[in-house]
Amino acid sequence: MLAGKTILVVGASSGIGAEAARVFAEDGASVMLVARTEEPLAALAKDLESAGHDVAYATGDVADAASVAAFVDATVSRFGRLDGAFNAAAMGQGGRLDAVPEEDFDRILAVNVKGTWLCLREEVRVMAAQGSGSIVNVSSIGGLRGSSGMGAYQATKHAVIGLTRTAAHDFGPLGIRVNVLAPGPTESPMLDELRRTIPGGVEARIAATPLRKAGTGREVGATAAFLLSDRASHLNGVVLPVDGGFTA
């Protein structure tokens, strides 16, 4: 489904980003892996290369403009073009709104909101010159509704949906589609951290999910692969829950 395409995966060191990168590679894409920490990127790249996939990696911080520009340029330098991007870098947060330290609030905004905006800006810079491209951002069901104990995180995920919808209008005329996924509870290091910080919260959400299970990174990645592919050529500005029916 992605044969001949170059896909940039931001936040590829673990969780949804890493599993999505595997799906994209298996679907035929050349993949650039990006995250802040080199060791897990190198391990994932080695694993994918050993399976015969065309992969490279670069470290970078999505909250830093120069860093984002550098890893987007590195993608084009290595592969010659940028057909798609999967912006999955994010940090979580648990705790009541009035208990969130100011520095934590600032950091989650910088990573989840400013980071998504910086990635969009630099990815569009390349795609606009090509006249085509597809971008998939990652929000959350927490971007579609509220619940106790995750207010700062949910605020950022609402913002990612707003950024995506605006980007669909801004960049659609340039031939660039921008969509966003809203995963429900998905097995990942972030979900494990939420289990620790909000006791019982994850289990309650899974119990309220019609499929009665958490999702997997591969399931989210497979949905993203469709949106990045030419099969989704008339989908733009879509907010797509990948949540086992939680928001149904």
C-alpha positions in Angstrom: 0.0 0.0 0.0 3.0 2.3 0.6 5.4 1.0 -2.0 7.6 3.7 -3.5 6.8 6.2 -0.7 9.1 7.8 1.8 7.4 8.2 5.3 8.8 10.1 8.2 7.8 8.7 11.6 8.3 11.2 14.4 8.2 9.6 17.9 9.5 6.2 16.6 11.5 5.0 19.6 8.6 3.1 21.3 4.9 2.6 21.5 2.6 3.6 18.7 5.4 5.3 16.7 7.6 2.3 16.7 4.9 -0.1 15.8 3.6 2.1 13.1 7.0 2.4 11.6 7.1 -1.4 11.3 3.7 -1.4 9.5 4.8 1.2 7.1 8.0 -0.6 6.2 6.2 -3.9 5.8 3.7 -2.1 3.5 6.7 -1.1 1.2 7.7 2.4 2.4 11.1 3.7 2.9 11.1 5.0 6.5 12.9 7.7 8.4 12.7 7.1 12.2 13.0 10.1 14.5 13.0 10.4 18.3 15.1 12.1 21.0 16.9 9.0 22.1 19.3 7.2 19.7 19.6 3.7 21.2 16.0 2.5 20.6 16.0 4.1 17.1 19.2 2.3 16.2 17.8 -1.0 17.5 14.6 -0.6 15.5 16.4 0.4 12.4 18.7 -2.6 12.6 15.8 -4.9 13.1 13.9 -3.5 10.1 17.1 -3.5 7.9 17.7 -7.1 8.7 14.2 -7.8 7.3 15.2 -6.1 4.1 13.5 -2.8 4.6 14.9 0.6 3.6 15.3 2.5 6.8 17.3 5.4 8.4 17.1 7.3 11.6 17.9 10.7 13.1 17.6 12.1 16.6 15.7 15.3 17.3 13.5 17.2 19.7 10.1 18.2 18.3 9.9 21.2 20.6 13.0 22.7 19.0 12.5 24.4 15.6 16.1 23.9 14.3 16.0 20.2 15.3 12.8 19.7 13.4 14.0 21.4 10.3 17.2 19.3 10.5 15.5 15.9 10.6 13.1 16.8 7.9 16.0 17.9 5.7 17.9 14.7 6.6 14.9 12.7 5.4 15.0 14.4 2.0 18.8 14.2 1.8 18.6 10.4 2.5 15.6 9.4 0.4 15.2 12.3 -2.1 11.6 13.2 -1.2 9.0 13.1 1.6 5.6 11.6 0.7 4.1 11.2 4.1 4.6 11.9 7.8 3.3 10.4 10.9 3.6 12.8 13.9 3.3 10.6 17.0 5.8 12.3 19.4 4.0 13.1 22.6 4.2 13.0 26.4 1.5 12.1 28.8 0.4 13.6 32.1 -1.7 12.4 35.0 -3.1 14.3 37.9 -5.8 16.9 38.6 -5.4 20.2 36.8 -4.7 22.2 39.9 -1.9 19.7 40.9 0.0 20.0 37.6 3.4 21.8 38.2 3.7 24.8 35.8 6.9 23.5 34.3 5.2 20.2 33.5 2.3 22.1 31.9 4.7 24.1 29.8 6.7 21.1 28.7 3.6 19.1 27.6 2.4 22.0 25.6 5.8 22.4 24.0 6.0 18.8 22.9 2.4 17.9 22.1 1.2 21.2 20.6 4.2 23.3 19.5 6.0 20.1 18.4 3.1 19.1 16.2 3.0 22.6 14.7 6.7 22.6 14.0 6.6 19.2 12.4 3.6 20.3 10.2 5.4 23.5 9.2 8.6 21.8 8.1 6.9 18.8 6.4 4.7 21.1 4.4 7.7 23.1 3.3 9.0 20.0 1.5 5.6 18.6 0.4 4.4 22.0 -1.1 7.5 22.1 -3.3 6.6 18.5 -4.5 2.9 19.4 -5.0 1.8 16.4 -2.9 1.9 14.7 0.4 0.0 13.2 3.3 0.4 13.9 7.0 -1.2 12.0 9.9 -1.1 13.5 13.3 -1.8 11.6 16.5 -4.4 12.9 19.0 -6.4 10.8 21.4 -9.9 10.1 22.4 -8.9 12.6 25.1 -9.0 15.1 22.3 -12.7 14.4 21.7 -14.0 14.5 25.3 -12.9 15.2 28.9 -12.3 13.1 31.9 -10.8 13.5 35.3 -7.1 13.3 35.9 -5.6 14.1 32.5 -6.5 17.7 31.9 -3.2 19.1 30.6 -2.8 16.1 28.3 -6.4 16.3 27.0 -6.0 20.0 26.4 -3.0 19.3 24.1 -4.8 16.6 22.2 -7.8 18.9 21.6 -5.3 21.4 20.2 -3.8 18.7 17.9 -7.2 18.2 16.4 -7.7 21.9 15.9 -4.3 22.2 14.2 -5.1 19.3 11.9 -8.5 20.7 10.8 -6.9 24.1 10.1 -4.0 22.5 8.2 -6.4 20.5 6.1 -7.9 23.9 4.9 -4.5 25.6 4.6 -2.7 22.9 2.7 -5.3 21.0 0.8 -5.1 23.5 -2.1 -1.3 22.6 -2.2 -2.1 18.9 -2.7 -1.3 18.0 0.9 -3.8 16.0 2.9 -3.7 16.3 6.7 -5.7 13.9 9.0 -5.6 12.9 12.6 -6.1 9.7 14.5 -7.7 9.6 18.0 -6.6 6.3 19.6 -8.3 4.9 22.7 -6.3 3.1 25.3 -3.4 1.6 23.4 -0.8 -0.7 24.9 2.4 1.3 25.2 4.8 2.7 27.8 2.5 5.8 28.1 -0.5 3.5 28.9 1.6 1.8 31.6 2.5 5.1 33.1 -1.2 6.1 33.2 -2.0 2.8 35.0 0.5 4.0 37.7 -0.7 7.6 37.9 -4.4 7.0 37.6 -5.2 3.8 39.4 -8.1 2.0 37.8 -8.6 4.6 35.1 -7.2 2.6 32.2 -9.2 -0.5 33.3 -12.4 1.6 33.5 -11.9 2.9 30.0 -11.2 -0.6 28.6 -14.3 -1.9 30.4 -16.3 0.9 28.7 -14.9 -0.1 25.2 -17.3 -2.3 23.2 -14.4 -4.6 22.1 -13.3 -4.9 25.8 -9.7 -4.6 25.0 -6.9 -2.0 24.6 -5.7 -1.4 21.1 -2.2 -2.1 19.8 0.3 0.1 18.1 0.0 -2.1 15.0 -3.7 -1.4 14.8 -3.1 2.3 15.0 -0.3 2.0 12.5 -2.4 0.1 10.0 -5.0 2.8 10.1 -2.4 5.4 9.6 -0.9 3.5 6.7 -4.3 3.7 4.9 -4.6 7.4 5.5 -1.0 7.9 4.2 -1.7 5.8 1.1 -3.3 6.8 -2.2 -6.3 4.8 -1.3 -7.3 7.6 1.0 -6.8 10.3 -1.7 -10.1 12.1 -0.9 -9.8 12.1 2.9 -8.6 15.4 4.3 -9.3 16.9 7.8 -10.7 13.6 9.1 -10.6 12.9 12.8 -10.6 9.1 13.0 -11.1 7.3 16.3 -9.1 4.0 16.7 -10.7 3.1 19.9 -12.6 -0.2 19.7 -15.9 1.7 19.8 -15.3 3.7 23.0 -16.6 6.9 21.4 -19.5 5.2 19.5 
